[in-house]
Each structure stands twice: as structure tokens, then as C-alpha cells.
Amino acid sequence: MLGYKRSDRVGDQIRLEIADILSRRMKDPRVGFVTLTTVDVTADLKQAWVYVTVLQEGAQANEAIATLGRATGFIRGELGRRLKLRYVPELRFVRDTSVDQVRKVMTLLDEVTGEGTRSDASGPVSAGRGREGEVAGAIDPEAASNGKGC
């Protein structure tokens, strides 16, 4: 069990309990659709950063995070009843931007692979000069299987 500290286990349990509280007990429509991605807890279990992703964009996303921030007293009270901890950590809700970063990387990868398929669609390119002065390093598969590769 090396590398899996108590603060990690408590963070996982807090994430599960807050998700249940938000789905069953919280009735505020301003929260909308939020997903708890992770909870980072300090080693002394006094503070916890709850990272959430919000389905809405712009002002609605900011309003959802602000509403969660105003509901920390209610959520901490529920956590205190559900968890067997001496101190319930002080909660700070933070918007998780990793999903936005993944989406941006995926679109960049789609653009790069889209350009690669367009050059392949024009036909096989042998070693030497390609279109517009590009140096192509593609190997002809038939020549490679015959032992006549580049």
C-alpha cells in the first residue's frame, strides 16, 4: 500500500460523498450539471480542494462554482454526519480546466491527422520530393517487403 496515503483515501471518500450530496440533497438549480473530478486533501486533513467540471459555459459556469462555494456550510455539515473524521475539511471548490485542455489537444490532433490523411489520399508518395518542395520519407510497402527499401 505504498504511495496511497490516508489523505488520498479520505479525498476519494469525500468525492463520493459530495457527489451523492449534490445529486440527492442539493436542490439549487443554479448548480446545474457538475462533475467532481478529484479532491486534493492536505496531509493534516484540514483543507480540501474539490475540482469540478461544469457542463455550462461562461457566466453559468461561474455561477455554478459560486453557488457551490456558498453551499460549503451545508455540504460540510452533511459530510460531518456521513464521515467518521475528527475534523471535516474546509472545502474550496475549483473549476477543473483539464477537460478543456484535453478538448483543445484533441482538436489539434484531429487537425494534424486530418492533414496527414489528405496527403495520403492523393496517392503513394515515394522517398524524395513531395508536393510543394516537402521532403517525404514514406517507404513503399512493396519495396520494403522485397528487401529493396530506402
Residue pairs with C-beta under 8 A, 6 or more apart in sequence:
5 43
6 45
7 41
7 42
7 43
7 45
8 41
10 41
10 45
10 83
10 85
10 89
11 38
11 39
11 40
11 41
11 48
12 39
13 83
14 39
14 41
14 48
14 50
14 79
14 83
14 89
15 36
15 38
15 39
15 50
17 78
17 79
17 82
17 83
18 36
18 39
18 50
18 75
18 79
18 91
19 36
21 75
21 78
21 79
22 31
22 34
22 36
22 75
25 78
26 71
26 74
26 75
28 67
28 71
30 63
30 64
30 67
31 64
31 67
31 68
31 71
32 54
32 55
32 56
32 60
32 64
33 54
33 55
33 56
34 52
34 53
34 54
34 55
34 64
34 68
35 52
35 53
35 55
36 50
36 51
36 52
37 51
37 52
37 53
37 96
37 98
37 99
38 51
38 96
39 48
39 49
39 50
39 51
40 48
40 49
40 51
41 47
41 48
41 89
42 48
42 89
45 85
45 87
45 89
46 87
46 89
46 90
47 89
47 90
47 92
48 89
48 90
48 91
48 92
49 92
49 94
50 68
50 91
50 92
50 93
50 94
51 94
51 95
51 96
52 64
52 65
52 68
52 93
52 94
52 95
52 96
53 95
53 96
53 99
54 60
54 61
54 64
54 65
54 95
56 64
61 95
65 93
65 94
65 95
68 75
68 93
69 92
69 93
72 90
72 91
72 92
72 93
75 91
76 88
76 89
76 90
76 91
79 88
80 88
119 125
119 130
119 131
122 131
124 138
124 140
125 136
125 138
126 136
126 138
126 140
127 136
127 137
127 138
127 139
127 150
128 135
128 136
129 135
129 136
130 136
139 149
139 150
140 149
143 149
143 150
